[in-house]
Amino acid sequence: MAILAAFALATPSSSVAVMPILDRGVLVVLVPGASFERLVSVPEVRALARAGGAALMSSRTSLPQLLGEAFPKSETYPLPSATTDLRFEILEFGLGPAPDPWSEFGIDIRREVAEFDRVGEVMVVVASSSESPTMLVAKDELTPLIVASGPAGSLFSSTGALHTLASDTTRRTGVVSDEDVVPTILGFVGHTFGGNPQPEGLTGSILRVVDAPPPFELHERYLAQRRMSVPIGIAAGLYVTLAGLFGFVLLGLGRRVPPRLAHFAAWLAMAVPVLGVTLLAAGHLPTLSYATVVPFLIGVTAVGTLAFVPLRRFGALVPPAAIGAAVLAYFVVEAALGWTAALTPLHGGSELDGGRFYGLPNAFIGLLIGASLYVAHRMNTIVGFVLIVAVALFAGLPGIGANLGGAVALFAAAGLWLSQRRLGRIGWKGAVLTAVIVVVGVVIVLLAHRFLTSSPTHITRFEESPGGLGGMWGTFTDRLLVGWRLIVLNPFALVPVLGLPVVLVVLLRPPAPLRGPLAAHPEWRDALLVTILASMVAYVANDSGAAACGLGFALGLGGLFYVSLIEGTWKMAAT
């Protein structure tokens, strides 16, 4: 065992000769390269999970760094309103080349805790300080955290059920953030936080023990999702690309294309929103494997699309409106279920990664934009505007979507829709009207997060950015840089980013094969135009901008090919 950092702090009243019984003690044990299952399998660690709880920890920064900043080595304990008699130690263990290093590690923990026998109550925090090479290969970015408190002699019971941890930061049982560790320690030693549930100046929340088993099954699903999300995402992207190319070729062939083949290509394009919902709904599957996911994606997308084909008899654009309504209804159901599918979706990142623990995932903002406009185009202009505003509030309000970037994009969509339909174009008047709607909508969302919820959210943290407007601008620019880095890591994400302006130009200056269908359905053309413009806003308003605008691009492109191929008037145009 190698102790890299250790210190004990006590007030001058606790001399070695007298050895008084201290009120509180804290022991933090950091183990590099330990996975959740490996660490919890140690008998002594399992015993601590019985006395307290074990959880998966998502790291936004670095736990050793957070501990070092909060508890610097010094002769005095820099903590106001804390218990005066205190012992505090941070240890980092290095597993040596022993025949059974984990068994030796368990013995070491028991010995370290026993040294707190003259402390009234001790909090033991065991965590992995870094990922192992095996974890990195498996794309496992969740490390273990075990927290237990009580008299030192009561923490190693060999009987009883294991428990887990929860916090208001993640709002997920069994999943916590590394930012929660420091507030939990401060609360244990007696910091009152001025009566506030969240420590002032800290972004985390105090952990609590939940009477539920540790998240072994959730971790298994997370690892499966990490293995499958990239291949499945690439396959979905290829489908959208190939369906678009197929439609493009048919438009170029003109009169020579049989009507049935054109209609088939049109429904391939209109399957895109159904596929988007299916990629999220796959997170509800009992198990995640290619044997379960691939049939689910293909079957639900095909059946879900074909279910709307009979509506074609009522008009070419009735099926897209019905599909949009079904998509919105699904999002309402998903929000009522606590966005559980977003923990392990097959499109975009998992909410376990730490970027967004709950609410509307950024990767599905474009789907919400497109679906709302698919529905709005069949409504009176004002009614459609109210619908889009309602969807924007759904995206941004606490307890529902809590996604500020999504709300901004949808408020922009509402303003653009009202401008385009009422003014006939989006000029400077339309831009001013849209800006006013966005500002008013965002203010309503921010006020709701300030006064209607006591738990911290992604949006309240944005509101509390240090430095006033300058700090918020810094946060905004940092988010843009994050989005750029994601594109560098995944160049395929450039497709929607570069495709949005191309589709915009086509809508504004449609070529001959597209001109007739768009002229025959100006409300649909306006819906597609606003979808593309709002998706551009989504790119700017979110840190993962390429993901936020991706499905918006797909719905805009799919809607463009659908109306052109389903009507058949394009066959009369010169090609």
ZADOZA-674293 format. One line per 4 residues: their letters; for each residue x negated, y, z of C-alpha. Coordinates in steps of 0.2 Angstrom, whole numbers. Layout:
! ZADOZA-674293
a) X,Y,Z ~ ...
This chain:
! ZADOZA-674293
mail) 0,0,0 ~ -7,17,-5 ~ 1,32,4 ~ -1,47,-8
aafa) 8,60,3 ~ 14,59,21 ~ 17,72,34 ~ 26,73,51
latp) 33,89,58 ~ 40,93,75 ~ 42,108,86 ~ 29,112,99
sssv) 41,106,113 ~ 38,88,107 ~ 20,84,113 ~ 12,67,111
avmp) 10,64,130 ~ 28,66,134 ~ 35,58,119 ~ 53,64,120
ildr) 67,56,111 ~ 70,67,95 ~ 87,71,88 ~ 84,68,70
gvlv) 71,59,59 ~ 70,58,40 ~ 59,45,31 ~ 58,47,12
vlvp) 50,32,3 ~ 46,34,-16 ~ 42,19,-26 ~ 35,22,-44
gasf) 42,11,-58 ~ 56,2,-49 ~ 72,-2,-58 ~ 88,-2,-49
erlv) 90,-21,-49 ~ 72,-24,-44 ~ 73,-12,-29 ~ 89,-17,-22
svpe) 84,-36,-23 ~ 72,-33,-9 ~ 80,-39,7 ~ 75,-24,17
vral) 82,-12,4 ~ 98,-22,3 ~ 100,-21,21 ~ 98,-2,20
arag) 112,-2,6 ~ 123,-11,19 ~ 120,2,32 ~ 122,16,19
gaal) 123,14,0 ~ 114,12,-16 ~ 117,21,-32 ~ 110,25,-49
mssr) 101,41,-50 ~ 101,52,-65 ~ 85,64,-65 ~ 88,81,-72
tslp) 70,87,-66 ~ 59,76,-55 ~ 63,70,-37 ~ 45,72,-31
qllg) 45,90,-37 ~ 61,94,-29 ~ 55,87,-13 ~ 39,96,-14
eafp) 47,112,-17 ~ 60,110,-3 ~ 48,103,10 ~ 31,110,8
kset) 17,104,19 ~ 15,116,33 ~ 14,117,52 ~ 31,124,54
yplp) 47,117,47 ~ 54,131,35 ~ 73,127,38 ~ 85,139,47
satt) 99,133,57 ~ 91,116,58 ~ 90,104,73 ~ 74,109,83
dlrf) 67,92,87 ~ 63,84,71 ~ 52,71,63 ~ 50,71,44
eile) 39,60,33 ~ 38,58,14 ~ 28,42,9 ~ 24,36,-9
fglg) 20,18,-10 ~ 9,10,-23 ~ 12,-9,-26 ~ -4,-17,-25
papd) -10,-34,-33 ~ -4,-44,-19 ~ 4,-61,-24 ~ 21,-55,-19
pwse) 20,-36,-18 ~ 39,-33,-16 ~ 39,-44,-1 ~ 25,-34,6
fgid) 34,-18,2 ~ 49,-24,12 ~ 38,-27,27 ~ 30,-10,25
irre) 47,-1,25 ~ 53,-11,40 ~ 37,-6,49 ~ 39,13,44
vaef) 57,14,50 ~ 52,5,67 ~ 41,20,70 ~ 56,31,72
drvg) 62,20,87 ~ 62,36,98 ~ 73,46,86 ~ 91,47,90
evmv) 96,45,71 ~ 85,42,56 ~ 89,45,38 ~ 80,33,26
vvas) 79,38,8 ~ 72,25,-4 ~ 70,30,-22 ~ 60,26,-38
sses) 49,41,-43 ~ 47,36,-61 ~ 51,24,-74 ~ 41,8,-78
ptml) 35,4,-95 ~ 49,-10,-96 ~ 62,3,-91 ~ 56,15,-105
vakd) 57,1,-118 ~ 75,-3,-112 ~ 79,16,-113 ~ 83,15,-95
eltp) 83,33,-88 ~ 93,29,-72 ~ 82,25,-57 ~ 88,18,-40
liva) 92,28,-24 ~ 96,21,-7 ~ 102,31,7 ~ 106,25,25
sgpa) 106,34,42 ~ 108,28,60 ~ 98,22,74 ~ 82,14,68
gslf) 86,-3,76 ~ 103,-4,67 ~ 98,-1,49 ~ 92,-19,44
sstg) 108,-30,47 ~ 107,-46,37 ~ 126,-47,36 ~ 140,-36,29
alht) 145,-29,12 ~ 134,-17,2 ~ 140,0,-2 ~ 137,14,-14
lasd) 135,32,-15 ~ 145,47,-23 ~ 143,66,-25 ~ 153,80,-31
ttrr) 139,84,-44 ~ 143,69,-54 ~ 161,65,-48 ~ 156,47,-52
tgvv) 156,33,-39 ~ 139,24,-40 ~ 130,38,-50 ~ 121,53,-42
sded) 109,66,-47 ~ 91,69,-40 ~ 97,86,-36 ~ 108,79,-23
vvpt) 94,72,-12 ~ 88,88,-4 ~ 105,95,0 ~ 109,78,8
ilgf) 93,79,19 ~ 96,97,24 ~ 114,92,29 ~ 108,78,39
vght) 95,88,49 ~ 108,101,54 ~ 108,114,41 ~ 126,121,41
fggn) 126,130,24 ~ 136,144,31 ~ 152,133,31 ~ 151,131,12
pqpe) 152,113,4 ~ 137,117,-7 ~ 121,123,-1 ~ 117,141,-6
gltg) 103,141,-19 ~ 104,123,-22 ~ 112,115,-37 ~ 116,98,-30
silr) 129,91,-17 ~ 129,81,-1 ~ 129,63,-4 ~ 143,52,4
vvda) 144,33,7 ~ 158,25,-2 ~ 166,8,3 ~ 163,0,-14
pppf) 149,-12,-21 ~ 134,-4,-29 ~ 135,-1,-48 ~ 127,-17,-55
elhe) 140,-19,-69 ~ 140,-1,-74 ~ 121,-1,-75 ~ 122,-17,-87
ryla) 135,-8,-98 ~ 124,8,-98 ~ 109,-3,-104 ~ 120,-11,-118
qrrm) 126,6,-123 ~ 108,13,-124 ~ 103,-2,-135 ~ 118,-1,-147
svpi) 123,18,-148 ~ 109,22,-161 ~ 113,8,-173 ~ 131,10,-172
giaa) 130,29,-174 ~ 119,27,-189 ~ 132,15,-196 ~ 146,27,-193
glyv) 136,41,-201 ~ 133,30,-216 ~ 151,26,-218 ~ 155,45,-218
tlag) 141,48,-231 ~ 146,33,-242 ~ 165,38,-241 ~ 160,55,-246
lfgf) 149,50,-261 ~ 163,38,-267 ~ 175,52,-267 ~ 163,63,-276
vllg) 160,51,-289 ~ 179,48,-292 ~ 182,67,-293 ~ 168,67,-307
lgrr) 176,53,-317 ~ 193,62,-318 ~ 206,54,-329 ~ 197,37,-330
vppr) 200,33,-311 ~ 216,22,-308 ~ 228,30,-295 ~ 226,16,-283
lahf) 208,17,-282 ~ 209,36,-279 ~ 222,33,-265 ~ 210,20,-258
aawl) 196,33,-258 ~ 208,46,-250 ~ 212,34,-235 ~ 194,30,-233
amav) 191,49,-230 ~ 206,50,-219 ~ 199,36,-208 ~ 186,47,-201
pvlg) 196,55,-187 ~ 202,37,-182 ~ 184,31,-182 ~ 179,46,-171
vtll) 192,41,-158 ~ 187,23,-159 ~ 169,27,-155 ~ 175,35,-139
aagh) 188,22,-135 ~ 175,8,-136 ~ 169,13,-119 ~ 184,5,-112
lptl) 179,-13,-119 ~ 176,-26,-105 ~ 159,-30,-112 ~ 148,-21,-124
syat) 140,-32,-137 ~ 139,-32,-155 ~ 152,-47,-155 ~ 165,-36,-146
vvpf) 160,-19,-152 ~ 159,-21,-171 ~ 176,-30,-173 ~ 184,-17,-162
ligv) 177,-3,-172 ~ 182,-10,-189 ~ 199,-17,-184 ~ 205,-2,-174
tavg) 199,10,-187 ~ 207,0,-201 ~ 224,-3,-192 ~ 224,14,-185
tlaf) 223,22,-202 ~ 235,10,-211 ~ 248,14,-198 ~ 250,32,-205
vplr) 250,27,-223 ~ 269,25,-224 ~ 271,43,-219 ~ 264,48,-236
rfga) 282,47,-243 ~ 286,63,-233 ~ 272,73,-240 ~ 254,71,-244
lvpp) 249,81,-228 ~ 261,73,-216 ~ 249,59,-212 ~ 234,70,-208
aaig) 245,80,-196 ~ 251,64,-188 ~ 233,58,-186 ~ 228,74,-178
aavl) 243,73,-166 ~ 238,55,-161 ~ 220,61,-158 ~ 225,75,-147
ayfv) 237,63,-137 ~ 222,51,-135 ~ 211,65,-127 ~ 225,69,-115
veaa) 226,50,-110 ~ 207,50,-108 ~ 207,65,-97 ~ 220,57,-86
lgwt) 209,42,-84 ~ 194,53,-79 ~ 185,51,-95 ~ 179,34,-91
aalt) 176,29,-109 ~ 163,44,-110 ~ 152,34,-98 ~ 147,22,-112
plhg) 153,29,-129 ~ 146,23,-145 ~ 144,40,-152 ~ 133,53,-143
gsel) 125,51,-127 ~ 132,43,-111 ~ 138,54,-97 ~ 126,44,-86
dggr) 111,53,-94 ~ 114,68,-84 ~ 118,81,-97 ~ 136,80,-93
fygl) 143,69,-80 ~ 161,71,-83 ~ 174,80,-94 ~ 174,82,-113
pnaf) 158,75,-121 ~ 149,88,-133 ~ 149,74,-147 ~ 168,75,-148
igll) 171,94,-148 ~ 171,93,-167 ~ 184,80,-167 ~ 195,90,-156
igas) 193,105,-167 ~ 198,96,-183 ~ 213,87,-175 ~ 220,103,-168
lyva) 219,111,-185 ~ 226,96,-194 ~ 242,98,-183 ~ 242,117,-183
hrmn) 243,118,-202 ~ 261,110,-202 ~ 267,123,-189 ~ 272,141,-189
tivg) 257,152,-188 ~ 260,158,-170 ~ 265,140,-164 ~ 249,133,-172
fvli) 239,147,-163 ~ 247,143,-146 ~ 243,125,-149 ~ 224,128,-153
vava) 223,140,-137 ~ 231,126,-127 ~ 218,114,-133 ~ 204,126,-129
lfag) 210,128,-111 ~ 211,109,-111 ~ 193,108,-116 ~ 187,122,-103
lpgi) 198,121,-87 ~ 191,112,-72 ~ 198,95,-68 ~ 201,92,-87
ganl) 188,95,-100 ~ 176,107,-91 ~ 166,111,-107 ~ 162,129,-109
ggav) 155,127,-126 ~ 170,117,-132 ~ 182,130,-126 ~ 172,144,-135
alfa) 173,135,-151 ~ 191,131,-149 ~ 195,149,-144 ~ 186,154,-160
aagl) 196,142,-170 ~ 212,150,-163 ~ 206,167,-168 ~ 200,162,-185
wlsq) 217,153,-188 ~ 227,168,-183 ~ 216,180,-194 ~ 216,169,-209
rrlg) 235,165,-209 ~ 241,183,-204 ~ 228,193,-213 ~ 225,182,-228
rigw) 206,183,-225 ~ 193,184,-212 ~ 186,201,-214 ~ 180,213,-201
kgav) 197,214,-193 ~ 198,195,-192 ~ 181,195,-184 ~ 186,208,-171
ltav) 202,199,-167 ~ 193,182,-165 ~ 180,190,-154 ~ 193,197,-143
ivvv) 202,180,-141 ~ 186,171,-137 ~ 181,184,-124 ~ 198,184,-116
gvvi) 199,165,-116 ~ 182,163,-109 ~ 186,175,-95 ~ 201,165,-91
vlla) 191,149,-90 ~ 177,157,-79 ~ 190,164,-67 ~ 198,147,-66
hrfl) 182,139,-62 ~ 178,152,-49 ~ 195,152,-40 ~ 204,135,-44
tssp) 191,123,-39 ~ 179,121,-24 ~ 168,108,-32 ~ 153,114,-43
thit) 156,111,-61 ~ 145,114,-77 ~ 153,130,-80 ~ 151,137,-62
rfee) 133,133,-63 ~ 132,143,-79 ~ 141,157,-70 ~ 128,157,-56
spgg) 113,158,-68 ~ 100,169,-60 ~ 97,186,-66 ~ 114,192,-72
lggm) 117,194,-90 ~ 99,192,-94 ~ 99,176,-85 ~ 114,170,-94
wgtf) 106,175,-111 ~ 90,165,-105 ~ 101,150,-102 ~ 109,152,-119
tdrl) 93,153,-128 ~ 86,138,-119 ~ 102,128,-124 ~ 98,132,-142
lvgw) 80,126,-140 ~ 87,110,-133 ~ 98,108,-148 ~ 83,111,-160
rliv) 72,98,-150 ~ 86,85,-152 ~ 86,88,-171 ~ 67,86,-171
lnpf) 69,69,-162 ~ 83,64,-174 ~ 82,71,-191 ~ 98,63,-196
alvp) 107,76,-186 ~ 102,88,-199 ~ 116,81,-211 ~ 131,90,-203
vlgl) 120,105,-199 ~ 116,108,-217 ~ 132,101,-223 ~ 143,114,-215
pvvl) 138,129,-226 ~ 139,118,-241 ~ 157,113,-237 ~ 161,131,-233
vvll) 155,137,-250 ~ 165,123,-259 ~ 181,129,-249 ~ 178,147,-253
rppa) 173,144,-272 ~ 181,127,-276 ~ 175,119,-292 ~ 188,114,-305
plrg) 192,96,-298 ~ 196,103,-281 ~ 204,120,-286 ~ 221,113,-290
plaa) 225,103,-274 ~ 218,117,-263 ~ 229,130,-272 ~ 244,119,-270
hpew) 241,118,-251 ~ 234,134,-245 ~ 238,130,-227 ~ 228,115,-228
rdal) 214,124,-236 ~ 214,137,-222 ~ 214,123,-209 ~ 199,115,-217
lvti) 190,132,-218 ~ 193,136,-200 ~ 187,118,-195 ~ 171,122,-203
lasm) 169,139,-196 ~ 173,134,-179 ~ 161,119,-180 ~ 148,132,-184
vayv) 152,141,-168 ~ 152,124,-159 ~ 134,122,-165 ~ 129,139,-157
ands) 139,137,-141 ~ 132,120,-136 ~ 115,114,-131 ~ 117,98,-142
gaaa) 124,108,-156 ~ 121,95,-170 ~ 132,83,-160 ~ 145,96,-156
cglg) 148,100,-174 ~ 145,83,-182 ~ 163,77,-181 ~ 170,94,-186
falg) 159,93,-202 ~ 166,75,-205 ~ 184,80,-203 ~ 182,95,-214
lggl) 174,85,-228 ~ 186,70,-226 ~ 201,82,-227 ~ 194,90,-243
fyvs) 192,74,-252 ~ 208,67,-245 ~ 219,81,-252 ~ 210,81,-269
lieg) 211,62,-271 ~ 229,59,-264 ~ 237,72,-275 ~ 230,67,-292
twkm) 231,85,-299 ~ 212,85,-300 ~ 213,73,-315 ~ 220,86,-325
aat) 205,98,-322 ~ 190,99,-334 ~ 177,87,-328
